[in-house]
Amino acid sequence: MSENKSEANKDFDDFEQNLLFLQKIVNELENQDLSLSETIELYEKGQLLVKHCNQALEKAQLIITNYEKI
């Protein structure tokens, strides 16, 4: 069980870090004069971060659901 907790904690730490990176990307897209290729590159990185954040949220929801069943 402690291994699962460690894995979950890592996922949630990654979530926090990914969310910060995502906020930075949004700021750069809003506040910078970027070339089209730079914009696309940031957009693609942002989409990947969103995917990882959603996966972490889904894991959190599963954990909460499992605790509610106890």
MDAnalysis code that builds the backbone (N, CA, C; Angstrom):
import MDAnalysis as mda
import numpy as np

u = mda.Universe.empty(210, n_residues=70, atom_resindex=np.repeat(np.arange(70), 3), trajectory=True)
u.add_TopologyAttr("name", ["N", "CA", "C"] * 70)
u.add_TopologyAttr("resid", np.arange(1, 71))
u.add_TopologyAttr("resname", ["MET", "SER", "GLU", "ASN", "LYS", "SER", "GLU", "ALA", "ASN", "LYS", "ASP", "PHE", "ASP", "ASP", "PHE", "GLU", "GLN", "ASN", "LEU", "LEU", "PHE", "LEU", "GLN", "LYS", "ILE", "VAL", "ASN", "GLU", "LEU", "GLU", "ASN", "GLN", "ASP", "LEU", "SER", "LEU", "SER", "GLU", "THR", "ILE", "GLU", "LEU", "TYR", "GLU", "LYS", "GLY", "GLN", "LEU", "LEU", "VAL", "LYS", "HIS", "CYS", "ASN", "GLN", "ALA", "LEU", "GLU", "LYS", "ALA", "GLN", "LEU", "ILE", "ILE", "THR", "ASN", "TYR", "GLU", "LYS", "ILE"])
u.atoms.positions = np.array([
    [0.820, -1.203, 0.000],
    [0.000, 0.000, 0.000],
    [0.861, 1.262, 0.000],
    [1.979, 1.248, 0.751],
    [2.821, 2.441, 0.791],
    [3.438, 2.730, -0.570],
    [3.685, 1.659, -1.373],
    [4.203, 1.873, -2.719],
    [3.177, 2.625, -3.556],
    [1.905, 2.262, -3.422],
    [0.850, 2.960, -4.149],
    [0.744, 4.408, -3.703],
    [0.904, 4.662, -2.400],
    [0.860, 6.034, -1.908],
    [2.012, 6.841, -2.487],
    [3.209, 6.255, -2.535],
    [4.356, 6.961, -3.089],
    [4.126, 7.297, -4.556],
    [3.581, 6.326, -5.289],
    [3.307, 6.559, -6.707],
    [2.261, 7.651, -6.876],
    [1.218, 7.599, -6.057],
    [0.170, 8.621, -6.135],
    [0.728, 9.990, -5.778],
    [1.556, 10.061, -4.738],
    [2.140, 11.347, -4.354],
    [3.000, 11.912, -5.469],
    [3.765, 11.044, -6.143],
    [4.582, 11.508, -7.263],
    [3.688, 12.069, -8.366],
    [2.593, 11.363, -8.659],
    [1.667, 11.840, -9.683],
    [1.130, 13.218, -9.320],
    [0.806, 13.418, -8.042],
    [0.232, 14.692, -7.629],
    [1.296, 15.786, -7.599],
    [2.537, 15.432, -7.230],
    [3.630, 16.405, -7.313],
    [3.867, 16.797, -8.768],
    [3.838, 15.796, -9.652],
    [3.983, 16.070, -11.075],
    [2.845, 16.958, -11.561],
    [1.638, 16.730, -11.048],
    [0.490, 17.547, -11.423],
    [0.753, 19.010, -11.097],
    [1.220, 19.245, -9.874],
    [1.488, 20.622, -9.454],
    [2.546, 21.271, -10.350],
    [3.605, 20.531, -10.628],
    [4.671, 21.058, -11.470],
    [4.179, 21.277, -12.899],
    [3.424, 20.319, -13.430],
    [2.895, 20.460, -14.785],
    [1.934, 21.639, -14.885],
    [1.152, 21.846, -13.850],
    [0.231, 22.976, -13.851],
    [0.992, 24.301, -13.874],
    [2.097, 24.372, -13.126],
    [2.922, 25.583, -13.154],
    [3.528, 25.807, -14.534],
    [4.029, 24.727, -15.155],
    [4.575, 24.840, -16.510],
    [3.491, 25.292, -17.491],
    [2.300, 24.751, -17.319],
    [1.194, 25.104, -18.204],
    [0.835, 26.584, -18.054],
    [0.823, 27.065, -16.829],
    [0.546, 28.488, -16.600],
    [1.625, 29.367, -17.243],
    [2.868, 28.922, -17.169],
    [3.959, 29.661, -17.799],
    [3.776, 29.711, -19.312],
    [3.392, 28.593, -19.895],
    [3.170, 28.546, -21.346],
    [2.042, 29.482, -21.749],
    [0.959, 29.470, -20.995],
    [-0.170, 30.354, -21.296],
    [0.280, 31.810, -21.238],
    [1.055, 32.146, -20.208],
    [1.566, 33.522, -20.098],
    [2.442, 33.889, -21.287],
    [3.311, 32.972, -21.686],
    [4.179, 33.237, -22.830],
    [3.358, 33.432, -24.100],
    [2.346, 32.604, -24.283],
    [1.508, 32.731, -25.479],
    [0.733, 34.048, -25.476],
    [0.317, 34.497, -24.299],
    [-0.460, 35.730, -24.209],
    [0.404, 36.988, -24.281],
    [1.618, 36.917, -23.774],
    [2.412, 38.132, -23.585],
    [3.612, 38.268, -24.501],
    [3.845, 37.325, -25.375],
    [5.041, 37.354, -26.210],
    [4.665, 37.490, -27.677],
    [5.556, 38.143, -28.405],
    [5.454, 38.129, -29.859],
    [6.268, 36.934, -30.330],
    [5.581, 35.873, -30.653],
    [6.224, 34.619, -31.026],
    [6.016, 34.339, -32.502],
    [6.965, 33.634, -33.057],
    [6.776, 33.180, -34.432],
    [5.735, 32.069, -34.442],
    [5.269, 31.747, -35.626],
    [4.276, 30.688, -35.741],
    [4.846, 29.361, -35.237],
    [6.074, 29.059, -35.579],
    [6.667, 27.785, -35.141],
    [6.841, 27.748, -33.619],
    [7.208, 28.887, -33.014],
    [7.321, 28.937, -31.554],
    [5.960, 28.770, -30.890],
    [4.956, 29.391, -31.476],
    [3.607, 29.281, -30.951],
    [3.123, 27.837, -31.016],
    [3.348, 27.189, -32.140],
    [2.924, 25.796, -32.296],
    [3.664, 24.900, -31.315],
    [4.963, 25.132, -31.151],
    [5.751, 24.327, -30.217],
    [5.223, 24.469, -28.785],
    [4.947, 25.696, -28.369],
    [4.396, 25.913, -27.028],
    [3.014, 25.290, -26.897],
    [2.211, 25.413, -27.927],
    [0.875, 24.832, -27.907],
    [0.954, 23.311, -27.736],
    [1.849, 22.674, -28.478],
    [2.002, 21.224, -28.384],
    [2.472, 20.809, -26.989],
    [3.423, 21.551, -26.421],
    [3.873, 21.266, -25.056],
    [2.719, 21.431, -24.075],
    [1.930, 22.466, -24.278],
    [0.775, 22.711, -23.416],
    [-0.237, 21.583, -23.488],
    [-0.496, 21.101, -24.689],
    [-1.443, 19.997, -24.847],
    [-0.963, 18.742, -24.129],
    [0.338, 18.472, -24.188],
    [0.905, 17.324, -23.495],
    [0.769, 17.488, -21.980],
    [1.020, 18.688, -21.499],
    [0.873, 18.949, -20.062],
    [-0.577, 18.798, -19.621],
    [-1.510, 19.259, -20.431],
    [-2.932, 19.105, -20.121],
    [-3.276, 17.619, -20.018],
    [-2.753, 16.831, -20.937],
    [-3.006, 15.387, -20.913],
    [-2.503, 14.771, -19.610],
    [-1.288, 15.135, -19.220],
    [-0.718, 14.588, -17.982],
    [-1.506, 15.062, -16.755],
    [-1.926, 16.307, -16.756],
    [-2.729, 16.826, -15.640],
    [-4.060, 16.090, -15.543],
    [-4.696, 15.867, -16.670],
    [-5.963, 15.136, -16.670],
    [-5.785, 13.716, -16.154],
    [-4.686, 13.066, -16.522],
    [-4.429, 11.712, -16.031],
    [-4.256, 11.707, -14.514],
    [-3.552, 12.693, -13.983],
    [-3.367, 12.783, -12.537],
    [-4.703, 13.032, -11.836],
    [-5.536, 13.876, -12.422],
    [-6.855, 14.137, -11.833],
    [-7.737, 12.893, -11.862],
    [-7.641, 12.122, -12.935],
    [-8.404, 10.880, -13.010],
    [-7.951, 9.891, -11.939],
    [-6.639, 9.814, -11.692],
    [-6.129, 8.947, -10.629],
    [-6.625, 9.414, -9.274],
    [-6.614, 10.715, -9.050],
    [-7.093, 11.260, -7.783],
    [-8.567, 10.929, -7.585],
    [-9.337, 11.063, -8.643],
    [-10.762, 10.756, -8.551],
    [-10.975, 9.283, -8.231],
    [-10.177, 8.410, -8.821],
    [-10.280, 6.980, -8.559],
    [-9.943, 6.671, -7.099],
    [-8.900, 7.314, -6.586],
    [-8.524, 7.110, -5.185],
    [-9.648, 7.556, -4.257],
    [-10.201, 8.716, -4.528],
    [-11.295, 9.236, -3.685],
    [-12.506, 8.313, -3.765],
    [-12.829, 7.860, -4.960],
    [-13.960, 6.958, -5.130],
    [-13.741, 5.667, -4.333],
    [-12.530, 5.143, -4.379],
    [-12.232, 3.920, -3.632],
    [-12.338, 4.129, -2.132],
    [-11.910, 5.290, -1.627],
    [-12.050, 5.571, -0.198],
    [-13.511, 5.736, 0.205],
    [-14.319, 6.273, -0.684],
    [-15.732, 6.438, -0.372],
    [-16.452, 5.103, -0.245],
    [-15.914, 4.073, -0.909],
    [-16.520, 2.744, -0.855],
    [-16.220, 2.024, 0.464],
    [-15.189, 2.497, 1.175],
    [-14.790, 1.824, 2.416],
    [-15.765, 2.124, 3.532],
])
